[in-house]
Amino acid sequence: MIQVKRQRRTFNDDFKQQMVNLYQYGKSRSELIAEYDLTPSALDRWIAQATHTGSFKTKDNRSPEEQELIALRKELNQLRMENDILKQAALIMGRKSIS
């Protein structure tokens, strides 16, 4: 069986909300997937997002642990950059004191 790679599509929030509403009003998951040519995982994600936060934006649906991890990575990058600047400054100051 040859599997054709599906072209990536984007959907706006209004469309996602309409799909969630149709599902909540009784249209089956399989009907929505077939009728609108959706992937099951996309529809499931939209339903979960609408249920948990009411938002389809990724940043609004992150867990507290994910938020903390992102913040820590950002802080780590900042500290590495500051450390590199201090190392360069130390090298420059070391050269000046020698001459």
N, CA, C and O atoms as a GROMACS GRO file, in nm:
protein
  396
    1MET      N    1   0.084  -0.118   0.000
    1MET     CA    2   0.000   0.000   0.000
    1MET      C    3   0.089   0.124   0.000
    1MET      O    4   0.177   0.138   0.084
    2ILE      N    5   0.065   0.213  -0.093
    2ILE     CA    6   0.141   0.337  -0.104
    2ILE      C    7   0.071   0.444  -0.021
    2ILE      O    8  -0.049   0.466  -0.034
    3GLN      N    9   0.148   0.508   0.062
    3GLN     CA   10   0.092   0.613   0.146
    3GLN      C   11   0.131   0.749   0.089
    3GLN      O   12   0.249   0.778   0.072
    4VAL      N   13   0.032   0.830   0.061
    4VAL     CA   14   0.056   0.962   0.006
    4VAL      C   15   0.070   1.061   0.121
    4VAL      O   16  -0.013   1.064   0.212
    5LYS      N   17   0.176   1.142   0.114
    5LYS     CA   18   0.196   1.240   0.220
    5LYS      C   19   0.093   1.352   0.206
    5LYS      O   20   0.077   1.410   0.099
    6ARG      N   21   0.025   1.378   0.313
    6ARG     CA   22  -0.080   1.480   0.315
    6ARG      C   23  -0.017   1.618   0.323
    6ARG      O   24   0.076   1.641   0.400
    7GLN      N   25  -0.070   1.710   0.244
    7GLN     CA   26  -0.020   1.847   0.248
    7GLN      C   27  -0.069   1.914   0.376
    7GLN      O   28  -0.185   1.901   0.414
    8ARG      N   29   0.021   1.985   0.440
    8ARG     CA   30  -0.013   2.052   0.567
    8ARG      C   31  -0.109   2.167   0.540
    8ARG      O   32  -0.086   2.251   0.453
    9ARG      N   33  -0.215   2.169   0.616
    9ARG     CA   34  -0.313   2.276   0.604
    9ARG      C   35  -0.323   2.349   0.737
    9ARG      O   36  -0.295   2.293   0.843
   10THR      N   37  -0.363   2.473   0.731
   10THR     CA   38  -0.386   2.549   0.854
   10THR      C   39  -0.533   2.587   0.860
   10THR      O   40  -0.597   2.612   0.758
   11PHE      N   41  -0.584   2.592   0.980
   11PHE     CA   42  -0.725   2.625   1.003
   11PHE      C   43  -0.732   2.741   1.101
   11PHE      O   44  -0.656   2.747   1.197
   12ASN      N   45  -0.823   2.833   1.076
   12ASN     CA   46  -0.836   2.945   1.169
   12ASN      C   47  -0.919   2.903   1.290
   12ASN      O   48  -0.984   2.798   1.289
   13ASP      N   49  -0.917   2.985   1.391
   13ASP     CA   50  -0.985   2.953   1.517
   13ASP      C   51  -1.136   2.939   1.499
   13ASP      O   52  -1.198   2.858   1.568
   14ASP      N   53  -1.195   3.016   1.408
   14ASP     CA   54  -1.340   3.006   1.385
   14ASP      C   55  -1.377   2.868   1.332
   14ASP      O   56  -1.476   2.809   1.375
   15PHE      N   57  -1.298   2.818   1.237
   15PHE     CA   58  -1.324   2.685   1.182
   15PHE      C   59  -1.310   2.579   1.290
   15PHE      O   60  -1.394   2.489   1.301
   16LYS      N   61  -1.204   2.589   1.370
   16LYS     CA   62  -1.183   2.492   1.477
   16LYS      C   63  -1.301   2.493   1.574
   16LYS      O   64  -1.348   2.388   1.617
   17GLN      N   65  -1.347   2.613   1.609
   17GLN     CA   66  -1.460   2.624   1.702
   17GLN      C   67  -1.586   2.564   1.641
   17GLN      O   68  -1.664   2.501   1.711
   18GLN      N   69  -1.607   2.583   1.511
   18GLN     CA   70  -1.724   2.524   1.444
   18GLN      C   71  -1.718   2.371   1.451
   18GLN      O   72  -1.820   2.306   1.473
   19MET      N   73  -1.600   2.314   1.431
   19MET     CA   74  -1.585   2.168   1.438
   19MET      C   75  -1.614   2.118   1.579
   19MET      O   76  -1.681   2.016   1.597
   20VAL      N   77  -1.564   2.189   1.677
   20VAL     CA   78  -1.590   2.151   1.817
   20VAL      C   79  -1.738   2.162   1.847
   20VAL      O   80  -1.795   2.073   1.910
   21ASN      N   81  -1.803   2.269   1.801
   21ASN     CA   82  -1.946   2.286   1.824
   21ASN      C   83  -2.026   2.174   1.759
   21ASN      O   84  -2.118   2.120   1.820
   22LEU      N   85  -1.992   2.140   1.635
   22LEU     CA   86  -2.062   2.031   1.567
   22LEU      C   87  -2.048   1.900   1.645
   22LEU      O   88  -2.144   1.825   1.659
   23TYR      N   89  -1.928   1.875   1.695
   23TYR     CA   90  -1.904   1.755   1.774
   23TYR      C   91  -1.986   1.757   1.903
   23TYR      O   92  -2.047   1.657   1.941
   24GLN      N   93  -1.988   1.872   1.970
   24GLN     CA   94  -2.061   1.884   2.096
   24GLN      C   95  -2.212   1.874   2.076
   24GLN      O   96  -2.284   1.831   2.166
   25TYR      N   97  -2.259   1.915   1.958
   25TYR     CA   98  -2.402   1.907   1.930
   25TYR      C   99  -2.444   1.773   1.872
   25TYR      O  100  -2.559   1.757   1.831
   26GLY      N  101  -2.352   1.676   1.869
   26GLY     CA  102  -2.391   1.541   1.836
   26GLY      C  103  -2.337   1.482   1.707
   26GLY      O  104  -2.359   1.364   1.682
   27LYS      N  105  -2.268   1.557   1.626
   27LYS     CA  106  -2.211   1.500   1.505
   27LYS      C  107  -2.094   1.411   1.546
   27LYS      O  108  -2.011   1.450   1.629
   28SER      N  109  -2.089   1.293   1.488
   28SER     CA  110  -1.986   1.199   1.532
   28SER      C  111  -1.847   1.242   1.485
   28SER      O  112  -1.831   1.313   1.386
   29ARG      N  113  -1.750   1.195   1.559
   29ARG     CA  114  -1.610   1.224   1.530
   29ARG      C  115  -1.574   1.174   1.390
   29ARG      O  116  -1.511   1.246   1.313
   30SER      N  117  -1.615   1.053   1.358
   30SER     CA  118  -1.582   0.995   1.228
   30SER      C  119  -1.649   1.069   1.113
   30SER      O  120  -1.591   1.081   1.005
   31GLU      N  121  -1.770   1.120   1.135
   31GLU     CA  122  -1.838   1.199   1.031
   31GLU      C  123  -1.762   1.330   1.004
   31GLU      O  124  -1.741   1.368   0.889
   32LEU      N  125  -1.722   1.396   1.111
   32LEU     CA  126  -1.646   1.522   1.095
   32LEU      C  127  -1.514   1.499   1.022
   32LEU      O  128  -1.477   1.576   0.934
   33ILE      N  129  -1.444   1.394   1.061
   33ILE     CA  130  -1.315   1.364   1.000
   33ILE      C  131  -1.331   1.337   0.851
   33ILE      O  132  -1.254   1.388   0.769
   34ALA      N  133  -1.431   1.257   0.816
   34ALA     CA  134  -1.454   1.222   0.675
   34ALA      C  135  -1.505   1.342   0.595
   34ALA      O  136  -1.455   1.369   0.486
   35GLU      N  137  -1.602   1.412   0.648
   35GLU     CA  138  -1.666   1.522   0.575
   35GLU      C  139  -1.571   1.639   0.550
   35GLU      O  140  -1.573   1.700   0.442
   36TYR      N  141  -1.488   1.670   0.647
   36TYR     CA  142  -1.399   1.786   0.635
   36TYR      C  143  -1.253   1.747   0.608
   36TYR      O  144  -1.164   1.833   0.608
   37ASP      N  145  -1.229   1.618   0.586
   37ASP     CA  146  -1.095   1.567   0.556
   37ASP      C  147  -0.993   1.611   0.661
   37ASP      O  148  -0.888   1.667   0.629
   38LEU      N  149  -1.027   1.585   0.787
   38LEU     CA  150  -0.941   1.621   0.900
   38LEU      C  151  -0.864   1.499   0.947
   38LEU      O  152  -0.900   1.385   0.918
   39THR      N  153  -0.756   1.524   1.020
   39THR     CA  154  -0.687   1.413   1.085
   39THR      C  155  -0.752   1.393   1.221
   39THR      O  156  -0.792   1.489   1.287
   40PRO      N  157  -0.764   1.267   1.263
   40PRO     CA  158  -0.824   1.241   1.395
   40PRO      C  159  -0.752   1.314   1.508
   40PRO      O  160  -0.815   1.362   1.602
   41SER      N  161  -0.619   1.320   1.499
   41SER     CA  162  -0.542   1.385   1.608
   41SER      C  163  -0.571   1.534   1.615
   41SER      O  164  -0.577   1.591   1.724
   42ALA      N  165  -0.589   1.599   1.499
   42ALA     CA  166  -0.619   1.743   1.499
   42ALA      C  167  -0.754   1.769   1.565
   42ALA      O  168  -0.767   1.857   1.650
   43LEU      N  169  -0.855   1.693   1.525
   43LEU     CA  170  -0.988   1.712   1.583
   43LEU      C  171  -0.986   1.686   1.733
   43LEU      O  172  -1.044   1.762   1.811
   44ASP      N  173  -0.920   1.579   1.774
   44ASP     CA  174  -0.911   1.548   1.918
   44ASP      C  175  -0.842   1.660   1.994
   44ASP      O  176  -0.885   1.696   2.104
   45ARG      N  177  -0.735   1.716   1.936
   45ARG     CA  178  -0.663   1.825   2.001
   45ARG      C  179  -0.753   1.948   2.015
   45ARG      O  180  -0.755   2.012   2.120
   46TRP      N  181  -0.827   1.981   1.909
   46TRP     CA  182  -0.917   2.098   1.914
   46TRP      C  183  -1.024   2.081   2.020
   46TRP      O  184  -1.056   2.174   2.093
   47ILE      N  185  -1.079   1.961   2.029
   47ILE     CA  186  -1.183   1.935   2.129
   47ILE      C  187  -1.125   1.950   2.269
   47ILE      O  188  -1.187   2.011   2.356
   48ALA      N  189  -1.006   1.893   2.291
   48ALA     CA  190  -0.942   1.902   2.422
   48ALA      C  191  -0.909   2.047   2.456
   48ALA      O  192  -0.931   2.090   2.569
   49GLN      N  193  -0.855   2.122   2.360
   49GLN     CA  194  -0.820   2.261   2.386
   49GLN      C  195  -0.943   2.344   2.419
   49GLN      O  196  -0.941   2.425   2.512
   50ALA      N  197  -1.051   2.324   2.344
   50ALA     CA  198  -1.174   2.400   2.369
   50ALA      C  199  -1.232   2.365   2.505
   50ALA      O  200  -1.288   2.451   2.573
   51THR      N  201  -1.219   2.240   2.544
   51THR     CA  202  -1.272   2.195   2.672
   51THR      C  203  -1.191   2.249   2.790
   51THR      O  204  -1.248   2.294   2.889
   52HIS      N  205  -1.057   2.244   2.777
   52HIS     CA  206  -0.971   2.281   2.891
   52HIS      C  207  -0.956   2.431   2.908
   52HIS      O  208  -0.972   2.482   3.019
   53THR      N  209  -0.924   2.503   2.801
   53THR     CA  210  -0.895   2.646   2.816
   53THR      C  211  -0.985   2.735   2.732
   53THR      O  212  -0.993   2.856   2.757
   54GLY      N  213  -1.050   2.678   2.633
   54GLY     CA  214  -1.132   2.760   2.543
   54GLY      C  215  -1.049   2.832   2.439
   54GLY      O  216  -1.102   2.914   2.364
   55SER      N  217  -0.920   2.803   2.434
   55SER     CA  218  -0.831   2.869   2.340
   55SER      C  219  -0.762   2.764   2.253
   55SER      O  220  -0.732   2.654   2.300
   56PHE      N  221  -0.737   2.799   2.128
   56PHE     CA  222  -0.668   2.708   2.038
   56PHE      C  223  -0.520   2.745   2.022
   56PHE      O  224  -0.450   2.684   1.942
   57LYS      N  225  -0.475   2.841   2.098
   57LYS     CA  226  -0.335   2.883   2.091
   57LYS      C  227  -0.249   2.790   2.179
   57LYS      O  228  -0.285   2.758   2.292
   58THR      N  229  -0.137   2.749   2.124
   58THR     CA  230  -0.049   2.655   2.193
   58THR      C  231  -0.004   2.708   2.328
   58THR      O  232  -0.004   2.636   2.427
   59LYS      N  233   0.035   2.836   2.332
   59LYS     CA  234   0.087   2.891   2.458
   59LYS      C  235  -0.019   2.894   2.568
   59LYS      O  236   0.016   2.888   2.686
   60ASP      N  237  -0.147   2.902   2.531
   60ASP     CA  238  -0.253   2.902   2.632
   60ASP      C  239  -0.282   2.761   2.685
   60ASP      O  240  -0.345   2.746   2.790
   61ASN      N  241  -0.236   2.660   2.614
   61ASN     CA  242  -0.266   2.522   2.652
   61ASN      C  243  -0.146   2.446   2.708
   61ASN      O  244  -0.149   2.324   2.718
   62ARG      N  245  -0.042   2.518   2.744
   62ARG     CA  246   0.074   2.454   2.804
   62ARG      C  247   0.049   2.426   2.951
   62ARG      O  248  -0.020   2.502   3.020
   63SER      N  249   0.107   2.317   2.998
   63SER     CA  250   0.097   2.284   3.140
   63SER      C  251   0.191   2.377   3.217
   63SER      O  252   0.281   2.436   3.158
   64PRO      N  253   0.171   2.389   3.348
   64PRO     CA  254   0.263   2.471   3.428
   64PRO      C  255   0.408   2.423   3.416
   64PRO      O  256   0.501   2.504   3.417
   65GLU      N  257   0.427   2.291   3.405
   65GLU     CA  258   0.562   2.237   3.391
   65GLU      C  259   0.625   2.280   3.258
   65GLU      O  260   0.743   2.314   3.254
   66GLU      N  261   0.546   2.280   3.151
   66GLU     CA  262   0.597   2.324   3.022
   66GLU      C  263   0.632   2.473   3.026
   66GLU      O  264   0.735   2.514   2.971
   67GLN      N  265   0.548   2.552   3.090
   67GLN     CA  266   0.575   2.696   3.104
   67GLN      C  267   0.706   2.719   3.180
   67GLN      O  268   0.788   2.802   3.141
   68GLU      N  269   0.723   2.643   3.288
   68GLU     CA  270   0.844   2.658   3.369
   68GLU      C  271   0.968   2.616   3.290
   68GLU      O  272   1.071   2.682   3.297
   69LEU      N  273   0.958   2.507   3.214
   69LEU     CA  274   1.070   2.460   3.134
   69LEU      C  275   1.110   2.565   3.031
   69LEU      O  276   1.229   2.590   3.011
   70ILE      N  277   1.014   2.626   2.965
   70ILE     CA  278   1.042   2.731   2.867
   70ILE      C  279   1.111   2.849   2.934
   70ILE      O  280   1.208   2.903   2.880
   71ALA      N  281   1.061   2.890   3.051
   71ALA     CA  282   1.121   3.002   3.123
   71ALA      C  283   1.264   2.969   3.166
   71ALA      O  284   1.353   3.054   3.158
   72LEU      N  285   1.286   2.847   3.212
   72LEU     CA  286   1.420   2.807   3.256
   72LEU      C  287   1.518   2.802   3.139
   72LEU      O  288   1.634   2.841   3.153
   73ARG      N  289   1.472   2.753   3.025
   73ARG     CA  290   1.559   2.750   2.907
   73ARG      C  291   1.596   2.891   2.862
   73ARG      O  292   1.709   2.918   2.822
   74LYS      N  293   1.499   2.980   2.869
   74LYS     CA  294   1.523   3.120   2.833
   74LYS      C  295   1.626   3.181   2.928
   74LYS      O  296   1.718   3.250   2.885
   75GLU      N  297   1.609   3.156   3.057
   75GLU     CA  298   1.703   3.208   3.157
   75GLU      C  299   1.842   3.148   3.136
   75GLU      O  300   1.942   3.219   3.149
   76LEU      N  301   1.850   3.019   3.106
   76LEU     CA  302   1.978   2.955   3.082
   76LEU      C  303   2.050   3.018   2.964
   76LEU      O  304   2.170   3.045   2.971
   77ASN      N  305   1.978   3.041   2.856
   77ASN     CA  306   2.040   3.106   2.740
   77ASN      C  307   2.091   3.245   2.773
   77ASN      O  308   2.199   3.284   2.728
   78GLN      N  309   2.015   3.320   2.852
   78GLN     CA  310   2.055   3.454   2.893
   78GLN      C  311   2.183   3.448   2.977
   78GLN      O  312   2.276   3.526   2.956
   79LEU      N  313   2.186   3.355   3.071
   79LEU     CA  314   2.304   3.341   3.158
   79LEU      C  315   2.427   3.297   3.080
   79LEU      O  316   2.538   3.342   3.108
   80ARG      N  317   2.410   3.209   2.982
   80ARG     CA  318   2.523   3.166   2.899
   80ARG      C  319   2.578   3.285   2.820
   80ARG      O  320   2.699   3.301   2.806
   81MET      N  321   2.487   3.366   2.767
   81MET     CA  322   2.530   3.483   2.691
   81MET      C  323   2.607   3.581   2.781
   81MET      O  324   2.711   3.633   2.742
   82GLU      N  325   2.555   3.605   2.901
   82GLU     CA  326   2.623   3.694   2.995
   82GLU      C  327   2.759   3.638   3.035
   82GLU      O  328   2.857   3.712   3.047
   83ASN      N  329   2.766   3.507   3.054
   83ASN     CA  330   2.892   3.442   3.090
   83ASN      C  331   2.994   3.458   2.977
   83ASN      O  332   3.111   3.485   3.004
   84ASP      N  333   2.952   3.442   2.853
   84ASP     CA  334   3.042   3.460   2.739
   84ASP      C  335   3.093   3.605   2.732
   84ASP      O  336   3.210   3.628   2.701
   85ILE      N  337   3.007   3.700   2.761
   85ILE     CA  338   3.047   3.842   2.761
   85ILE      C  339   3.152   3.866   2.869
   85ILE      O  340   3.251   3.934   2.844
   86LEU      N  341   3.130   3.811   2.987
   86LEU     CA  342   3.227   3.827   3.097
   86LEU      C  343   3.361   3.762   3.063
   86LEU      O  344   3.466   3.816   3.097
   87LYS      N  345   3.357   3.646   2.998
   87LYS     CA  346   3.483   3.580   2.958
   87LYS      C  347   3.559   3.667   2.859
   87LYS      O  348   3.681   3.682   2.871
   88GLN      N  349   3.489   3.724   2.762
   88GLN     CA  350   3.553   3.812   2.664
   88GLN      C  351   3.612   3.936   2.732
   88GLN      O  352   3.723   3.978   2.700
   89ALA      N  353   3.536   3.993   2.825
   89ALA     CA  354   3.584   4.111   2.898
   89ALA      C  355   3.709   4.077   2.978
   89ALA      O  356   3.802   4.157   2.983
   90ALA      N  357   3.712   3.961   3.041
   90ALA     CA  358   3.829   3.919   3.119
   90ALA      C  359   3.951   3.903   3.030
   90ALA      O  360   4.062   3.940   3.068
   91LEU      N  361   3.930   3.848   2.910
   91LEU     CA  362   4.042   3.833   2.816
   91LEU      C  363   4.095   3.969   2.773
   91LEU      O  364   4.216   3.989   2.766
   92ILE      N  365   4.006   4.061   2.745
   92ILE     CA  366   4.047   4.196   2.702
   92ILE      C  367   4.121   4.267   2.815
   92ILE      O  368   4.226   4.328   2.793
   93MET      N  369   4.068   4.258   2.937
   93MET     CA  370   4.133   4.323   3.051
   93MET      C  371   4.269   4.259   3.079
   93MET      O  372   4.363   4.328   3.118
   94GLY      N  373   4.279   4.130   3.061
   94GLY     CA  374   4.405   4.060   3.082
   94GLY      C  375   4.510   4.106   2.983
   94GLY      O  376   4.627   4.121   3.019
   95ARG      N  377   4.472   4.128   2.860
   95ARG     CA  378   4.566   4.176   2.759
   95ARG      C  379   4.611   4.317   2.788
   95ARG      O  380   4.728   4.351   2.767
   96LYS      N  381   4.519   4.400   2.837
   96LYS     CA  382   4.553   4.541   2.866
   96LYS      C  383   4.652   4.551   2.982
   96LYS      O  384   4.740   4.637   2.980
   97SER      N  385   4.639   4.465   3.082
   97SER     CA  386   4.728   4.473   3.198
   97SER      C  387   4.869   4.422   3.166
   97SER      O  388   4.966   4.460   3.232
   98ILE      N  389   4.879   4.337   3.064
   98ILE     CA  390   5.009   4.285   3.023
   98ILE      C  391   5.088   4.394   2.947
   98ILE      O  392   5.208   4.407   2.967
   99SER      N  393   5.021   4.470   2.863
   99SER     CA  394   5.092   4.570   2.781
   99SER      C  395   5.118   4.698   2.851
   99SER      O  396   5.178   4.789   2.792
   0.00000   0.00000   0.00000
